[in-house]
Amino acid sequence: MQKIQSTSSARMIQATSKDNHSATWSDYKALIKTGIINSNLLTTFAGFWLALFYTGSTFMQYWDRFLLTMLGTTFVIAGGCILNNYYDRDIDPIMSRTRKRPTVTGSISLSHVLILGIVSTIIGVSLLLLTTIEAAVFGIIGWFSYVVLYTMWSKRRYTINTAIGSLSGAVPPLIGWAAVSPMIHMEAIILFLIMFIWQTPHFLALAMKKSDEYKAAGIPMLPVVHGFSITKRQIVIYVACLLPLPFYLYSLGNIFLIIASISTLGWLIIGIRGFFVKNDLKWAHHMFMYSLYYLMVIFVTMIIITIPPVIH
């Protein structure tokens, strides 16, 4: 455990005083973190879609609720990401992948950022309330775990911050499911577990790639505090934990089980190879990219194979 050291006042000034820059659409996209939103909307959609499948419902019965769910989730996630940027404005100038955020360049005033984050969150929760109370509650849980438990509490203090942050990323499938059926089935819990477990090897691989920057920023990521060897071990353990989960979704059919099992085995094989490679950063990059492929394949496959019964 280690606490982050405060950055220099010069960096604080850089993050707060540049008011002469005009904001562009790219600035707002960076502020809301469109990459995070897109990946979470995929899993939200999968949760919504599978709820239709398992409850014997059709998409046309819930098309209006679908729009509210996707919009509400978008605004809640955007609100959390905006507030994350606002809070991290003192350490973002240190890292190359974050130093161009508008909270660092000053292209958007900090007061504007704070208001935007709060308003976006309120709009998102309000939209989710128009679906079901349970969907809104899950949205609040995801927002709270990301903004408070991860950003404000654990990120700068504990190496377990990755696991804590994984809670927020695992909630979107539950939001989608609850918007259709407030009764959370075992299948919805499996979607949650897949996302919860997936995020640790995904972000630990990223942490290895950016370990020097995390160290400079004083963020106690696992590879920074305990080194690459232990990090590799943790990555492989988490990937291995994904192996049995698709079998709990056996009702989706053999095609899904085969694709999911092969994809997980492929990721595990690449992970085990990490114990024998010399270039750790190259291996971490491969693991990170494969994790994105894995997420896309697993959830898109779920959706595609259930299209006929949900559409008709």
N, C-alpha and C positions, 0 to 999 in steps of 0.2 A: 504494500500500500504506500502510495506517495501522493502528496498534494502538489498541485501546479503552482509554480512560482509566478508572481505577477510580472507582466511584460513592462517594457519601458513606457514612460509617459509619451515618448515620441510616437509610439505605435497607437496609443490611445487617441492622440491628437489626429493622427492619420485617419483613424476610423470615424472620427466625429466632426471634423471641421471642414471637409471639402464640400462646400455647398455650391460651388460654381459649376459643377458638372450636371448636365441635364440627363435625366433617366431615359433609357431606351427600353424597348420591349425585351431585349436580351437581359437587361438588368432585372426586370421583373421575373423573367424566366429563371434566372439564377437565384433570385430571392426565394421563390416558391419551390425550387429544386424539382424541375419537371421530370427528371429521370426517376426520382423516388416516387413521385405521383403516378407516373405511367406504370411502374412495376406493381405498385400497390393496387391500382385500379384493375389490373389483370387478375389479381387474386380476389379482389372484391367481386368482380364479374363472375369468376369461377364459383365462389361461394353462393352467389345469387342463383346462378344457372343450375348448380347441383341441387340446391334446395328445391327448385322447380322439378327437377328430375325425380328426386326421392319422395316428394309429396304428390307426384302425379299431376302437377299443374302444367299449364302451357304459358309460353312467354306473353301471348296476347292478353292473358288475364291480368298480367302484372306489368305491362309495358310502362304505364305511368309511374308506378312505384320504382321501376328500374331506373328511370331518368332521375327521380329524386334521390335514389340511393347513390348513383354514380356522382351526381353533382354534390350531394352532401358530403360524401367521402372525399371528393376532391378539395372542397373548401376546408374541411377539418384537417386534412393532411397538409394543405398549403399553409394553414394557420400555424400548425406546429412547426413546420419548416421555417417559416418567417421568424417566429419567436426564437428558434434555435439559432438562426443567423444573428438576431439581435443580441442574444446572450453571449455568443461566441465571438463578438466583434473584436475582442482584445487579443485573441489567439489566432484568428483567421489570417492576419497579415504575415504570419510566420510560415504558413504552408502554401506551397505553390498552387495546389488545386482549389484553395479557398481565398487567395489574396486578391482575386478580382471580383469578389462579391460586392454588391453595391453598398453594403454596410462597412466595407473597407475602403472603397474608392470614394465614398461620400456622394455618389450619384443620386442616392435617395436619402433624405434626411432621416435620422434615427427616430424622431417623433412620428414621422410618416410610417416608418417600418413597424413601430410598436402598435400604432393604431390599426394598421393593415392586418397585422397578425391577430389581434383581438377580434376585429370585425369579421375576418374570414372564418375564424373559429366559431363565432356565434351564428353566422349564416349557415355553416356546415351542420352544426348540431340541430339548428331549427329545421333544416331540410330533412334531416334524418328522422326527426320527431314526426314528420308527416308520413313516414312509412310505419315504423313501429317504435315503441318506447325502448325495446331491447336493442334495436339497431343504434339508436342514439346513445344508449348507455355504453355499448361497445365502442362507439366513436369517441366518447369522453374518456374511456379507459385507455384507448390507444393514444390519444392526445396527451393525457396526464403522464403516462409512462414514458413518452418521448420527451416532453418538455420539462417535466419536473424530475422524474426518477432518473432519466438518462442525462439530459443536458445540464440540469442545474445541480444534481446530486452526485451521480456516480462517475460521469465521464472523466472528471478531473481528479478522482480520488482512488478508484479501484480498477484492477485489471478485469474484474468481472463486469465491467461496464458494457461489454459486448453482449453478454447474456441478458442483462437488464434491458438494454436497448432493443433486443430481439422481441420483447413482449409487444412493443408497439407495431412492429412489422408483421406480427403474426395475427393481429386483430382484424385486418380488413376482410378475410374470408368469413369471419363471424358476423361482421356488419352486413355483408351481402346475404348470408344465410338468414340472419334474424329479420331482415327486411321482408322476407317471404314467409318464414316460419319462426315464430318466437321460441318454439321448442327446439333446442339445440340437440341434434342427433349425434351419434358416434362419428358419422362421416364428417360432420363439421369440426369435431374435435381433432380428427386426423388431419384435416386441412390446416388447422391451427398448429398442430405439432410439426407438420412438414415445414411450415414457414418458420416456426420458432427454431427448429434445429438447423435448417438451411442457412440461416443468417450468420451463425457463428463461424463456420468455415469460410463463408463468403467474405465477411468483414475481417477475419484474421488474416486471410490472404492479402487483402488490401492493406492491412496494418503492416504486414511484412514489406510490401512494396514501398510504403511510405514511412518506414520505421524511423528514419533519420529526421523527418519532419515532425513526426509525433514526439520524438525525443526533444527536439528543439522547442516545441510548444509546451513541453512538460506534461503531456497526456500519457498516463500510465497504461498504454496498451500492452498486451501480453508479450509480444516480441521485443518491446522496449525494455520491460522489466525483467523478464525471464529468458529472453533469447529465442532464437529460431528453432532450436531443437525441441524444446517443450511445446512451442507453438505448432510445429508440424504434428506432434503427437496428438495434441488437442484437435486439430483439424481432422485427422484421420478417424479419431474416435467419434466425432460428431457425424461425419459422413457415414460411418458404419452404422450409426443409430438410425439412419434413414432407410436402411435396407428392408426392415420388416414392415414399414408403414404402408406401402402400396397394397399389401395383401389384406389390410383391413378394408380396402376399397374394392374387394374382389367382385362385388356386384356390378362394377363398371365393365367387367369382361376381361377375357384373356389378352386382348390386344393392349389394353392399358397396362396390365400386369407385366407383360413382356417388355414394353417400351420403358416403363418406369424402372423395372429391375435392371435392364441393360444400362440405362442411363446412370443409375446409382452405382452399379458395378464399375462402369467406366470412370466415374469420379473417384471411386475408392482406389482403383488401380493407379490412377495418376497421383493420388495422395500418397500411397505407399512408395511409389517411385521417388518421392521427395526425400526419403531416408538415404538414398543412394546417389543423388545428384550433387554436383559441385556448385552449380549456379543457383543459389536459393531464390534470388530475386526473379529469375526467369521462370523457375518452377512456380513461384507464388503468382506470377502473372498468368500462367496457364491455368492454375487452380481458380483464380478469380474469373477468368473468361469462361471457363467451363461451368462455373456456378451459375452464370447468367444463362448459358445454354440450357442447363438443367432445369432452371425455374421455368423458362419459356416452354420447353418440351413437355414437362409434366402437366402444367396447367392448361396449355392449349390442347393437349391430348384429351384431358378430362372433358373439355368443352366440346370438342369435335365429335367424340363418340356418343355423346348424349344429345346431339342436335335433333335427330329424327323424333324421339318421343316428346321433346320439349316444344318443338315447333308445331307438331300436329295436335 
